[in-house]
Amino acid sequence: MNAPVYLNGRFLGQTVTGVQRFSAEIALAVDRLMIAGDWPPTTLLTPRSARSGGTTRAPAFSRIELRSVGRSNGHLWEQTDLPRAARGGTLVSLGNTAPALAGRQQVVVIHDAGVFDTPGSYSWRFRLWYRTLQHTLTRIGVRIVTVSEFSRSRIADRLGIDPSRISVMYEGADHISRVTPDPATLERHRLDSGRFALVVGSRVAHKNVAALRQVSDALARRGMVIAIVGASNREIFQDVGSSSGFGRQLGRATDAELRALYENAACLLFPSKYEGFGLPPVEAMACGCPVVAFHGGAVEEICGDAALYVDGRDTAGMVATVETLLDTPDLADRLIARGRERAACLTWEASARVLGGVVQTLC
């Protein structure tokens, strides 16, 4: 690779969601590949405000150079300051958006087609901007990468392009295994090991947490509770507020808290109706937590036979599936074994290598 490579560092300083997690882990994996000589010298370009705002902090890189550029922030920084700083190189953007002024010499990871397929989950300003920008990037001819075959199909359909123009890189699960669980987590939230089902997801429409009300009632009859981790960003998402009306709301969790919850939960309940990948289920599998997910989206593609699946419209079937899992230790053990095996194949380094192959075509 002869042209310099730049990473779009706008994710630094933003509130952590799945996209920011993905961006940080890919950047760390790129850094490790650079140490091994398997990735070219790379500079991560950030807004000057990135060091002080939000909750996503710059990882401790060994080889990636961090460079603050420009005077603006947010979308304005990405569309004006960033392309100037990346001129003459290949720009890699990991979080759904990229600067139109950077032209064709760039790669952008678009995680799903949610702004088209699940419009009720997003504010109208967010939908309008993302739809307009992604159509513009497509017309320019940027290289698009996504995180599942499901997303490739949906993005191609919504942007009106051949699926062959979109490369697929799965996400990783190994980050959660590198974290030491916080031993005080259960006591802090008044939870008992094995006596709760975990839900990880924000209060937005497509996460569909409200669909678990009957499951919550069934668990309560067993003396168990649903513990719900997550919040939402109202600038982006249409927050459905406290529509779930049940369960123990834990708010945001650190990685150390999350690992402790995964390792002690009876199962992960993942009711999302639409996912481009579905990071919580693979985190749960890596931690030995059985997964019960709703049909739809990419989760079945990613988890395969390592999870149980239910029809979100079949309340009785949903309750029966969860109760069967709780009452059948052998079934839980099989899911745990399959889940660990499947999660072991999902590494951030493997993801970064796929991305590197796409980048190489532009250098």
Secondary structure, DSSP 4 states (H G I P E B T S, - for coil): --S-EEEE-TTTTSPP-HHHHHHHHHHHHHHHHHHTT-S--EEEEE-GGGGTSSS-PPP--SSPEEEE--S--HHHIIIIIHHHHTTTSEEEE-SS---GGGTTSEEEE----HHHH-GGGB-HHHHHHHHHHHHHHHHHT-EEEESSHHHHHHHHHHHT--GGGEEE-----HHHHTSPP-TTHHHHTT--TTSEEEEE--SBGGG-GGGGHHHHHHHHHTT-EEEEE----TTTB-B-TTTT--SEEEES--HHHHHHHHHH-SEEEE--S--SS-HHHHHHHHTT--EEEESSTTHHHHHGGGSEEE-TT-HHHHHHHHHHHHH-HHHHHHHHHHHHHHHHT--HHHHHHHHHHHHHTT-
